[in-house]
């Protein structure tokens, strides 16, 4: 689990920057849209992983 707030902040900024970069590449380079799709998917994947890990941490453990 990611418990360090600094690590979470770094991963959130990485995710946001990948999403923005992917969107810009899709808009600005329509001939090679696959590059933008790859970066957008990477950012989206990092964001989903952070949400899942954060939710898993907040759930109480079954004992």
N, C-alpha and C positions, 0 to 999 in steps of 0.2 A: 504494500500500500504506500501511496505517496502521502506522507504526513508533514513533510517540511514545507512551510508556506512559501519559502523562497523558490523551491523546486516547482511548486504549483504555479507560481507567478511566471516563471521562465517558460514552462510548458504552455500556459495560456497565451503568452505573447507569441510563442512559436506557432501555435495553432492559428491565432488571429492573422499573423503575418503570412502564413501559407495560404489561408483562405483569400486574403486580399491579393496576394501575388497570383494565385490561380485565376481569380476573377479578372484581374488586369490583363493577364496573358490571353485569356479567352476573348476579351474585348479588343485588345490592341493587335493581336496576331491571328486573324481569322483563318489564315492559310494553314497554320499549325495549331489547331485548337486542342489537340491531344496533350500538348505540354501543359497547358492551363488546366485541363481536366485532371491530370495527374497531381499537380500541386494542390488543387482544390480538394481532391479526394484525400490527400495526405493530411491537410489541415482539418478536414471533417473527421477523419479517423482519429486523430489525436484528441479532438474535442470530445468525441463519443467515448473514447477510452477514459478521459478525465471524468466525465459524468458518471460512468459506470463505477470507476474506482471510488469516487466521492460518495456515491450512493451506497456502495458496499460497506464503506467505513462507517456511515451513519446508522446502518441497521444494527439492532441489538443482536448479539450472538445467541444462538439457541443452545441451551445447556441441559 
